[in-house]
């Protein structure tokens, strides 16, 4: 199962980097979010941290910029990928 998840996240990272010149990702406190005992398993299962790591690695190889930060238009704790 773990191998399928790794393949999925790597394929997703490649697809995003191929399609976008700039990728903006909200800087989430994943450890802080996981402190909520009701949500912790779901947060770790989603694999946000893994996707971001792979996205950064693929982006560096292809010369695509990944911007991490907080934006005033963000209304929820979700990650935004934006095409400019």
N, C-alpha and C positions, 0 to 999 in steps of 0.2 A: 504493500500500500504506500509506503514512504517513497519508493522509487517512482510510482505514478504521480505523486504530489510534486516531486522534484522535477520530473519531466514537464508537468503542467506549468509550474511556475517559470521554468526556463523558457518554454515555448511562449508563454505570455509576455515575458520580458523581451524576447526577440521580436515579437509582433509589435509591441508598443514602441520599441526603439526604431524599428523599420518604418513605422507610420508617422512618428512625431519627431520634430527637431528639438523641442524643449518639453520636458516632462516635469510638472510641478506636483510635489507630493507633500501632503500635510505632515508635519513632524509630530507624530503621536507619542504619548507616553504609554507605551504598550505595557510595561511592567506595572504602572500605576492603574491602568484600566483593568489589568488582570487581578488586582487585589480584591475586586468585587467577586466574592465567592460564587455568586450565581452566574457570572459571565466569564470567569477565568478560563474554563475549558473551551468555550466557544471562541474566545479571543485567541488562544493559542492554536486552536484547530484551523482558524482562518489562515494562519501563516503570513500575516502582514510583514513581519520582520524579514522572513525568508524572501518574499517577493521583492522587497525593497533592496535587499543585498544583491540579489541576482540582477535586478534592474540596473543598479549602479555598475556592476561588473560589465554587463553587456554594453551599457551606454558609453563607458570609458573606451572600450575597444572600437566602437563605431563613431566616436566623436560627438555624441549627443549629450546635451547638458541636462542633468537632473537637479532641480531646485527643491530644497527642503525648507519648510518654514510654516508660519501661521499666517492666514489671510483673513482680513476683516469680513469678507463675504461668506466665510465658512460658518454655517449655522449648526452643523452637527459634527461629531467626531468621526468623520469619514475621510477617505483619501480621494483627492481630486486629480485627475489626469486631464490636462487641457491641451487642445490644439490651438496654436497661435497662428 
